Structures are given as structure tokens and as C-alpha cells.
Amino acid sequence: MGRIKEPKGIDFIVKSEPWSEKELKEFRGLMKKQKSQLSDEKRKALKKRVEKLYQSQS
């Protein structure tokens, strides 16, 4: 099987750059807002899913 070449003008290598303090502050604010809008039922269901995920990784 031969190698597949990248099409011209397209780069498949992704280099992530660290977030600035301003971007982190905005992201954390958004996450805090979304979490505060969750109903109790959704919060409990999400917690169960996270716990189940952690247990399956152990």
C-alpha cells in the first residue's frame, strides 16, 4: 500500500497554541454560565455519566 499525499494547500498537521489569559477568562465565564443554567435533573444525569466514565477507565 502506498503513501497518501496531502493535497496542495492543505496541511493536516495541527499545532495548537496556548490560550491567552483573556481567552481563558472568557471560556471559564462561559462554562460557569452554562453550568448555572443546568436543571437539577440534568446536573444529576451528567454527574452519573462522568462517574460511570471514570469507573470504566479504572
mmJSON file of the N, C-alpha and C atoms, coordinates in Angstrom:
{"data_MODEL":{"atom_site":{
"group_PDB":["ATOM","ATOM","ATOM","ATOM","ATOM","ATOM","ATOM","ATOM","ATOM","ATOM","ATOM","ATOM","ATOM","ATOM","ATOM","ATOM","ATOM","ATOM","ATOM","ATOM","ATOM","ATOM","ATOM","ATOM","ATOM","ATOM","ATOM","ATOM","ATOM","ATOM","ATOM","ATOM","ATOM","ATOM","ATOM","ATOM","ATOM","ATOM","ATOM","ATOM","ATOM","ATOM","ATOM","ATOM","ATOM","ATOM","ATOM","ATOM","ATOM","ATOM","ATOM","ATOM","ATOM","ATOM","ATOM","ATOM","ATOM","ATOM","ATOM","ATOM","ATOM","ATOM","ATOM","ATOM","ATOM","ATOM","ATOM","ATOM","ATOM","ATOM","ATOM","ATOM","ATOM","ATOM","ATOM","ATOM","ATOM","ATOM","ATOM","ATOM","ATOM","ATOM","ATOM","ATOM","ATOM","ATOM","ATOM","ATOM","ATOM","ATOM","ATOM","ATOM","ATOM","ATOM","ATOM","ATOM","ATOM","ATOM","ATOM","ATOM","ATOM","ATOM","ATOM","ATOM","ATOM","ATOM","ATOM","ATOM","ATOM","ATOM","ATOM","ATOM","ATOM","ATOM","ATOM","ATOM","ATOM","ATOM","ATOM","ATOM","ATOM","ATOM","ATOM","ATOM","ATOM","ATOM","ATOM","ATOM","ATOM","ATOM","ATOM","ATOM","ATOM","ATOM","ATOM","ATOM","ATOM","ATOM","ATOM","ATOM","ATOM","ATOM","ATOM","ATOM","ATOM","ATOM","ATOM","ATOM","ATOM","ATOM","ATOM","ATOM","ATOM","ATOM","ATOM","ATOM","ATOM","ATOM","ATOM","ATOM","ATOM","ATOM","ATOM","ATOM","ATOM","ATOM","ATOM","ATOM","ATOM","ATOM","ATOM","ATOM","ATOM","ATOM"],
"id":[1,2,3,4,5,6,7,8,9,10,11,12,13,14,15,16,17,18,19,20,21,22,23,24,25,26,27,28,29,30,31,32,33,34,35,36,37,38,39,40,41,42,43,44,45,46,47,48,49,50,51,52,53,54,55,56,57,58,59,60,61,62,63,64,65,66,67,68,69,70,71,72,73,74,75,76,77,78,79,80,81,82,83,84,85,86,87,88,89,90,91,92,93,94,95,96,97,98,99,100,101,102,103,104,105,106,107,108,109,110,111,112,113,114,115,116,117,118,119,120,121,122,123,124,125,126,127,128,129,130,131,132,133,134,135,136,137,138,139,140,141,142,143,144,145,146,147,148,149,150,151,152,153,154,155,156,157,158,159,160,161,162,163,164,165,166,167,168,169,170,171,172,173,174],
"type_symbol":["N","C","C","N","C","C","N","C","C","N","C","C","N","C","C","N","C","C","N","C","C","N","C","C","N","C","C","N","C","C","N","C","C","N","C","C","N","C","C","N","C","C","N","C","C","N","C","C","N","C","C","N","C","C","N","C","C","N","C","C","N","C","C","N","C","C","N","C","C","N","C","C","N","C","C","N","C","C","N","C","C","N","C","C","N","C","C","N","C","C","N","C","C","N","C","C","N","C","C","N","C","C","N","C","C","N","C","C","N","C","C","N","C","C","N","C","C","N","C","C","N","C","C","N","C","C","N","C","C","N","C","C","N","C","C","N","C","C","N","C","C","N","C","C","N","C","C","N","C","C","N","C","C","N","C","C","N","C","C","N","C","C","N","C","C","N","C","C","N","C","C","N","C","C"],
"label_atom_id":["N","CA","C","N","CA","C","N","CA","C","N","CA","C","N","CA","C","N","CA","C","N","CA","C","N","CA","C","N","CA","C","N","CA","C","N","CA","C","N","CA","C","N","CA","C","N","CA","C","N","CA","C","N","CA","C","N","CA","C","N","CA","C","N","CA","C","N","CA","C","N","CA","C","N","CA","C","N","CA","C","N","CA","C","N","CA","C","N","CA","C","N","CA","C","N","CA","C","N","CA","C","N","CA","C","N","CA","C","N","CA","C","N","CA","C","N","CA","C","N","CA","C","N","CA","C","N","CA","C","N","CA","C","N","CA","C","N","CA","C","N","CA","C","N","CA","C","N","CA","C","N","CA","C","N","CA","C","N","CA","C","N","CA","C","N","CA","C","N","CA","C","N","CA","C","N","CA","C","N","CA","C","N","CA","C","N","CA","C","N","CA","C","N","CA","C","N","CA","C","N","CA","C"],
"label_alt_id":[null,null,null,null,null,null,null,null,null,null,null,null,null,null,null,null,null,null,null,null,null,null,null,null,null,null,null,null,null,null,null,null,null,null,null,null,null,null,null,null,null,null,null,null,null,null,null,null,null,null,null,null,null,null,null,null,null,null,null,null,null,null,null,null,null,null,null,null,null,null,null,null,null,null,null,null,null,null,null,null,null,null,null,null,null,null,null,null,null,null,null,null,null,null,null,null,null,null,null,null,null,null,null,null,null,null,null,null,null,null,null,null,null,null,null,null,null,null,null,null,null,null,null,null,null,null,null,null,null,null,null,null,null,null,null,null,null,null,null,null,null,null,null,null,null,null,null,null,null,null,null,null,null,null,null,null,null,null,null,null,null,null,null,null,null,null,null,null,null,null,null,null,null,null],
"label_comp_id":["MET","MET","MET","GLY","GLY","GLY","ARG","ARG","ARG","ILE","ILE","ILE","LYS","LYS","LYS","GLU","GLU","GLU","PRO","PRO","PRO","LYS","LYS","LYS","GLY","GLY","GLY","ILE","ILE","ILE","ASP","ASP","ASP","PHE","PHE","PHE","ILE","ILE","ILE","VAL","VAL","VAL","LYS","LYS","LYS","SER","SER","SER","GLU","GLU","GLU","PRO","PRO","PRO","TRP","TRP","TRP","SER","SER","SER","GLU","GLU","GLU","LYS","LYS","LYS","GLU","GLU","GLU","LEU","LEU","LEU","LYS","LYS","LYS","GLU","GLU","GLU","PHE","PHE","PHE","ARG","ARG","ARG","GLY","GLY","GLY","LEU","LEU","LEU","MET","MET","MET","LYS","LYS","LYS","LYS","LYS","LYS","GLN","GLN","GLN","LYS","LYS","LYS","SER","SER","SER","GLN","GLN","GLN","LEU","LEU","LEU","SER","SER","SER","ASP","ASP","ASP","GLU","GLU","GLU","LYS","LYS","LYS","ARG","ARG","ARG","LYS","LYS","LYS","ALA","ALA","ALA","LEU","LEU","LEU","LYS","LYS","LYS","LYS","LYS","LYS","ARG","ARG","ARG","VAL","VAL","VAL","GLU","GLU","GLU","LYS","LYS","LYS","LEU","LEU","LEU","TYR","TYR","TYR","GLN","GLN","GLN","SER","SER","SER","GLN","GLN","GLN","SER","SER","SER"],
"label_asym_id":["A","A","A","A","A","A","A","A","A","A","A","A","A","A","A","A","A","A","A","A","A","A","A","A","A","A","A","A","A","A","A","A","A","A","A","A","A","A","A","A","A","A","A","A","A","A","A","A","A","A","A","A","A","A","A","A","A","A","A","A","A","A","A","A","A","A","A","A","A","A","A","A","A","A","A","A","A","A","A","A","A","A","A","A","A","A","A","A","A","A","A","A","A","A","A","A","A","A","A","A","A","A","A","A","A","A","A","A","A","A","A","A","A","A","A","A","A","A","A","A","A","A","A","A","A","A","A","A","A","A","A","A","A","A","A","A","A","A","A","A","A","A","A","A","A","A","A","A","A","A","A","A","A","A","A","A","A","A","A","A","A","A","A","A","A","A","A","A","A","A","A","A","A","A"],
"label_entity_id":["1","1","1","1","1","1","1","1","1","1","1","1","1","1","1","1","1","1","1","1","1","1","1","1","1","1","1","1","1","1","1","1","1","1","1","1","1","1","1","1","1","1","1","1","1","1","1","1","1","1","1","1","1","1","1","1","1","1","1","1","1","1","1","1","1","1","1","1","1","1","1","1","1","1","1","1","1","1","1","1","1","1","1","1","1","1","1","1","1","1","1","1","1","1","1","1","1","1","1","1","1","1","1","1","1","1","1","1","1","1","1","1","1","1","1","1","1","1","1","1","1","1","1","1","1","1","1","1","1","1","1","1","1","1","1","1","1","1","1","1","1","1","1","1","1","1","1","1","1","1","1","1","1","1","1","1","1","1","1","1","1","1","1","1","1","1","1","1","1","1","1","1","1","1"],
"label_seq_id":[1,1,1,2,2,2,3,3,3,4,4,4,5,5,5,6,6,6,7,7,7,8,8,8,9,9,9,10,10,10,11,11,11,12,12,12,13,13,13,14,14,14,15,15,15,16,16,16,17,17,17,18,18,18,19,19,19,20,20,20,21,21,21,22,22,22,23,23,23,24,24,24,25,25,25,26,26,26,27,27,27,28,28,28,29,29,29,30,30,30,31,31,31,32,32,32,33,33,33,34,34,34,35,35,35,36,36,36,37,37,37,38,38,38,39,39,39,40,40,40,41,41,41,42,42,42,43,43,43,44,44,44,45,45,45,46,46,46,47,47,47,48,48,48,49,49,49,50,50,50,51,51,51,52,52,52,53,53,53,54,54,54,55,55,55,56,56,56,57,57,57,58,58,58],
"pdbx_PDB_ins_code":[null,null,null,null,null,null,null,null,null,null,null,null,null,null,null,null,null,null,null,null,null,null,null,null,null,null,null,null,null,null,null,null,null,null,null,null,null,null,null,null,null,null,null,null,null,null,null,null,null,null,null,null,null,null,null,null,null,null,null,null,null,null,null,null,null,null,null,null,null,null,null,null,null,null,null,null,null,null,null,null,null,null,null,null,null,null,null,null,null,null,null,null,null,null,null,null,null,null,null,null,null,null,null,null,null,null,null,null,null,null,null,null,null,null,null,null,null,null,null,null,null,null,null,null,null,null,null,null,null,null,null,null,null,null,null,null,null,null,null,null,null,null,null,null,null,null,null,null,null,null,null,null,null,null,null,null,null,null,null,null,null,null,null,null,null,null,null,null,null,null,null,null,null,null],
"Cartn_x":[0.842,0.0,0.887,0.575,1.389,0.98,1.803,1.512,0.507,-0.313,-1.274,-0.675,-0.631,-0.055,-1.115,-0.646,-1.544,-1.874,-3.131,-3.473,-2.734,-2.434,-1.729,-2.586,-1.945,-2.632,-3.361,-3.296,-3.955,-2.906,-2.903,-1.939,-2.688,-2.392,-3.085,-2.445,-1.331,-0.67,-1.253,-1.758,-2.38,-1.479,-1.092,-0.286,-1.152,-1.475,-2.31,-1.44,-1.968,-1.259,-1.927,-1.146,-1.745,-2.701,-3.724,-4.707,-4.147,-4.541,-4.133,-4.98,-4.565,-5.318,-6.72,-6.851,-8.159,-9.079,-8.55,-9.341,-9.755,-8.835,-9.154,-10.249,-10.16,-11.156,-12.535,-12.589,-13.849,-14.43,-13.578,-14.011,-14.552,-13.831,-14.269,-15.593,-15.757,-17.026,-18.173,-17.932,-18.954,-19.331,-18.34,-18.61,-19.392,-19.028,-19.729,-21.192,-21.426,-22.784,-23.603,-23.011,-23.724,-24.037,-23.098,-23.322,-24.429,-24.495,-25.51,-26.905,-26.998,-28.289,-28.804,-28.007,-28.438,-29.503,-30.514,-31.513,-30.915,-31.557,-31.06,-31.039,-32.054,-32.111,-30.944,-30.687,-29.588,-28.255,-28.118,-26.867,-26.609,-27.656,-27.512,-27.173,-27.833,-27.569,-26.141,-25.676,-24.31,-23.3,-23.59,-22.694,-22.609,-23.755,-23.759,-22.921,-23.063,-22.291,-20.796,-20.409,-18.992,-18.453,-19.219,-18.789,-18.644,-19.591,-19.537,-18.304,-17.995,-16.822,-15.538,-15.455,-14.28,-14.127,-15.223,-15.178,-14.72,-15.132,-14.747,-13.281,-12.679,-11.268,-10.36,-10.885,-10.068,-9.786],
"Cartn_y":[-1.174,0.0,1.238,2.192,3.394,4.48,5.492,6.63,7.56,8.173,9.144,10.533,11.292,12.629,13.637,14.677,15.76,16.58,16.974,17.853,19.182,19.829,21.11,22.144,22.909,23.971,23.511,22.225,21.709,21.068,21.473,20.953,20.17,18.887,18.047,18.088,18.754,18.863,20.059,19.811,20.865,21.177,22.422,22.87,23.792,23.353,24.19,25.183,26.354,27.394,27.564,27.885,28.085,29.282,29.179,30.252,31.418,32.614,33.788,33.863,34.687,34.838,35.361,36.249,36.809,35.71,34.854,33.753,32.768,32.453,31.544,32.127,33.419,34.073,34.018,34.281,34.231,32.81,31.813,30.423,29.982,30.321,29.937,30.607,31.857,32.548,31.876,31.472,30.779,29.446,28.681,27.392,27.591,28.6,28.875,29.227,30.027,30.417,29.2,28.332,27.145,26.195,26.017,25.128,25.658,26.978,27.553,27.42,27.236,27.126,25.687,24.719,23.324,23.092,22.321,21.946,20.87,20.638,19.623,18.239,17.923,16.608,16.419,17.427,17.323,17.259,18.015,18.009,16.626,15.977,14.631,13.613,13.727,12.794,12.948,14.182,14.438,13.882,14.051,13.54,12.019,11.352,9.892,9.441,10.153,9.788,9.936,11.017,11.249,10.165,9.844,8.795,7.454,7.14,5.884,5.855,6.977,7.076,6.852,7.47,7.303,5.843,5.194,3.798,2.892,3.173,2.316,2.476,3.628,3.858,3.204,2.893,2.305,0.86],
"Cartn_z":[0.0,0.0,0.0,-0.823,-0.941,0.032,0.092,0.961,0.293,1.1,0.586,0.759,-0.324,-0.271,0.17,0.867,1.241,0.001,-0.149,-1.264,-1.127,-2.23,-2.193,-1.466,-0.619,0.099,1.357,1.689,2.885,3.782,5.024,5.983,7.05,7.18,8.145,9.533,9.672,10.968,11.696,12.902,13.686,14.873,14.965,16.1,16.937,18.134,18.992,19.748,19.91,20.638,21.999,23.018,24.342,24.325,25.166,25.243,26.044,25.669,26.431,27.702,28.632,29.884,29.602,28.625,28.273,27.739,26.857,26.293,27.378,28.297,29.4,30.286,30.574,31.41,30.741,29.433,28.692,28.69,28.461,28.424,29.783,30.834,32.176,32.535,32.111,32.35,31.624,30.386,29.601,30.246,30.685,31.331,32.635,33.392,34.64,34.366,33.323,32.958,32.532,31.706,31.238,32.391,33.293,34.437,35.338,35.496,36.367,35.764,34.449,33.783,33.725,34.181,34.173,35.242,34.893,35.89,36.796,37.918,38.856,38.222,37.411,36.761,35.801,34.995,34.034,34.755,35.838,36.6,37.189,37.719,38.285,37.204,36.031,34.935,34.441,34.345,33.9,34.899,36.176,37.224,37.153,36.92,36.797,35.607,34.469,33.277,33.509,34.184,34.463,35.399,36.445,37.373,36.665,35.782,35.04,34.133,33.522,32.651,33.443,34.632,35.474,35.915,36.236,36.669,35.535,34.325,33.185,32.83,33.196,32.904,33.933,35.114,36.186,35.933],
"occupancy":[1.0,1.0,1.0,1.0,1.0,1.0,1.0,1.0,1.0,1.0,1.0,1.0,1.0,1.0,1.0,1.0,1.0,1.0,1.0,1.0,1.0,1.0,1.0,1.0,1.0,1.0,1.0,1.0,1.0,1.0,1.0,1.0,1.0,1.0,1.0,1.0,1.0,1.0,1.0,1.0,1.0,1.0,1.0,1.0,1.0,1.0,1.0,1.0,1.0,1.0,1.0,1.0,1.0,1.0,1.0,1.0,1.0,1.0,1.0,1.0,1.0,1.0,1.0,1.0,1.0,1.0,1.0,1.0,1.0,1.0,1.0,1.0,1.0,1.0,1.0,1.0,1.0,1.0,1.0,1.0,1.0,1.0,1.0,1.0,1.0,1.0,1.0,1.0,1.0,1.0,1.0,1.0,1.0,1.0,1.0,1.0,1.0,1.0,1.0,1.0,1.0,1.0,1.0,1.0,1.0,1.0,1.0,1.0,1.0,1.0,1.0,1.0,1.0,1.0,1.0,1.0,1.0,1.0,1.0,1.0,1.0,1.0,1.0,1.0,1.0,1.0,1.0,1.0,1.0,1.0,1.0,1.0,1.0,1.0,1.0,1.0,1.0,1.0,1.0,1.0,1.0,1.0,1.0,1.0,1.0,1.0,1.0,1.0,1.0,1.0,1.0,1.0,1.0,1.0,1.0,1.0,1.0,1.0,1.0,1.0,1.0,1.0,1.0,1.0,1.0,1.0,1.0,1.0,1.0,1.0,1.0,1.0,1.0,1.0],
"B_iso_or_equiv":[0.0,0.0,0.0,0.0,0.0,0.0,0.0,0.0,0.0,0.0,0.0,0.0,0.0,0.0,0.0,0.0,0.0,0.0,0.0,0.0,0.0,0.0,0.0,0.0,0.0,0.0,0.0,0.0,0.0,0.0,0.0,0.0,0.0,0.0,0.0,0.0,0.0,0.0,0.0,0.0,0.0,0.0,0.0,0.0,0.0,0.0,0.0,0.0,0.0,0.0,0.0,0.0,0.0,0.0,0.0,0.0,0.0,0.0,0.0,0.0,0.0,0.0,0.0,0.0,0.0,0.0,0.0,0.0,0.0,0.0,0.0,0.0,0.0,0.0,0.0,0.0,0.0,0.0,0.0,0.0,0.0,0.0,0.0,0.0,0.0,0.0,0.0,0.0,0.0,0.0,0.0,0.0,0.0,0.0,0.0,0.0,0.0,0.0,0.0,0.0,0.0,0.0,0.0,0.0,0.0,0.0,0.0,0.0,0.0,0.0,0.0,0.0,0.0,0.0,0.0,0.0,0.0,0.0,0.0,0.0,0.0,0.0,0.0,0.0,0.0,0.0,0.0,0.0,0.0,0.0,0.0,0.0,0.0,0.0,0.0,0.0,0.0,0.0,0.0,0.0,0.0,0.0,0.0,0.0,0.0,0.0,0.0,0.0,0.0,0.0,0.0,0.0,0.0,0.0,0.0,0.0,0.0,0.0,0.0,0.0,0.0,0.0,0.0,0.0,0.0,0.0,0.0,0.0,0.0,0.0,0.0,0.0,0.0,0.0],
"pdbx_formal_charge":[null,null,null,null,null,null,null,null,null,null,null,null,null,null,null,null,null,null,null,null,null,null,null,null,null,null,null,null,null,null,null,null,null,null,null,null,null,null,null,null,null,null,null,null,null,null,null,null,null,null,null,null,null,null,null,null,null,null,null,null,null,null,null,null,null,null,null,null,null,null,null,null,null,null,null,null,null,null,null,null,null,null,null,null,null,null,null,null,null,null,null,null,null,null,null,null,null,null,null,null,null,null,null,null,null,null,null,null,null,null,null,null,null,null,null,null,null,null,null,null,null,null,null,null,null,null,null,null,null,null,null,null,null,null,null,null,null,null,null,null,null,null,null,null,null,null,null,null,null,null,null,null,null,null,null,null,null,null,null,null,null,null,null,null,null,null,null,null,null,null,null,null,null,null],
"auth_seq_id":[1,1,1,2,2,2,3,3,3,4,4,4,5,5,5,6,6,6,7,7,7,8,8,8,9,9,9,10,10,10,11,11,11,12,12,12,13,13,13,14,14,14,15,15,15,16,16,16,17,17,17,18,18,18,19,19,19,20,20,20,21,21,21,22,22,22,23,23,23,24,24,24,25,25,25,26,26,26,27,27,27,28,28,28,29,29,29,30,30,30,31,31,31,32,32,32,33,33,33,34,34,34,35,35,35,36,36,36,37,37,37,38,38,38,39,39,39,40,40,40,41,41,41,42,42,42,43,43,43,44,44,44,45,45,45,46,46,46,47,47,47,48,48,48,49,49,49,50,50,50,51,51,51,52,52,52,53,53,53,54,54,54,55,55,55,56,56,56,57,57,57,58,58,58],
"auth_comp_id":["MET","MET","MET","GLY","GLY","GLY","ARG","ARG","ARG","ILE","ILE","ILE","LYS","LYS","LYS","GLU","GLU","GLU","PRO","PRO","PRO","LYS","LYS","LYS","GLY","GLY","GLY","ILE","ILE","ILE","ASP","ASP","ASP","PHE","PHE","PHE","ILE","ILE","ILE","VAL","VAL","VAL","LYS","LYS","LYS","SER","SER","SER","GLU","GLU","GLU","PRO","PRO","PRO","TRP","TRP","TRP","SER","SER","SER","GLU","GLU","GLU","LYS","LYS","LYS","GLU","GLU","GLU","LEU","LEU","LEU","LYS","LYS","LYS","GLU","GLU","GLU","PHE","PHE","PHE","ARG","ARG","ARG","GLY","GLY","GLY","LEU","LEU","LEU","MET","MET","MET","LYS","LYS","LYS","LYS","LYS","LYS","GLN","GLN","GLN","LYS","LYS","LYS","SER","SER","SER","GLN","GLN","GLN","LEU","LEU","LEU","SER","SER","SER","ASP","ASP","ASP","GLU","GLU","GLU","LYS","LYS","LYS","ARG","ARG","ARG","LYS","LYS","LYS","ALA","ALA","ALA","LEU","LEU","LEU","LYS","LYS","LYS","LYS","LYS","LYS","ARG","ARG","ARG","VAL","VAL","VAL","GLU","GLU","GLU","LYS","LYS","LYS","LEU","LEU","LEU","TYR","TYR","TYR","GLN","GLN","GLN","SER","SER","SER","GLN","GLN","GLN","SER","SER","SER"],
"auth_asym_id":["A","A","A","A","A","A","A","A","A","A","A","A","A","A","A","A","A","A","A","A","A","A","A","A","A","A","A","A","A","A","A","A","A","A","A","A","A","A","A","A","A","A","A","A","A","A","A","A","A","A","A","A","A","A","A","A","A","A","A","A","A","A","A","A","A","A","A","A","A","A","A","A","A","A","A","A","A","A","A","A","A","A","A","A","A","A","A","A","A","A","A","A","A","A","A","A","A","A","A","A","A","A","A","A","A","A","A","A","A","A","A","A","A","A","A","A","A","A","A","A","A","A","A","A","A","A","A","A","A","A","A","A","A","A","A","A","A","A","A","A","A","A","A","A","A","A","A","A","A","A","A","A","A","A","A","A","A","A","A","A","A","A","A","A","A","A","A","A","A","A","A","A","A","A"],
"auth_atom_id":["N","CA","C","N","CA","C","N","CA","C","N","CA","C","N","CA","C","N","CA","C","N","CA","C","N","CA","C","N","CA","C","N","CA","C","N","CA","C","N","CA","C","N","CA","C","N","CA","C","N","CA","C","N","CA","C","N","CA","C","N","CA","C","N","CA","C","N","CA","C","N","CA","C","N","CA","C","N","CA","C","N","CA","C","N","CA","C","N","CA","C","N","CA","C","N","CA","C","N","CA","C","N","CA","C","N","CA","C","N","CA","C","N","CA","C","N","CA","C","N","CA","C","N","CA","C","N","CA","C","N","CA","C","N","CA","C","N","CA","C","N","CA","C","N","CA","C","N","CA","C","N","CA","C","N","CA","C","N","CA","C","N","CA","C","N","CA","C","N","CA","C","N","CA","C","N","CA","C","N","CA","C","N","CA","C","N","CA","C","N","CA","C","N","CA","C","N","CA","C","N","CA","C"],
"pdbx_PDB_model_num":[1,1,1,1,1,1,1,1,1,1,1,1,1,1,1,1,1,1,1,1,1,1,1,1,1,1,1,1,1,1,1,1,1,1,1,1,1,1,1,1,1,1,1,1,1,1,1,1,1,1,1,1,1,1,1,1,1,1,1,1,1,1,1,1,1,1,1,1,1,1,1,1,1,1,1,1,1,1,1,1,1,1,1,1,1,1,1,1,1,1,1,1,1,1,1,1,1,1,1,1,1,1,1,1,1,1,1,1,1,1,1,1,1,1,1,1,1,1,1,1,1,1,1,1,1,1,1,1,1,1,1,1,1,1,1,1,1,1,1,1,1,1,1,1,1,1,1,1,1,1,1,1,1,1,1,1,1,1,1,1,1,1,1,1,1,1,1,1,1,1,1,1,1,1]
}}}
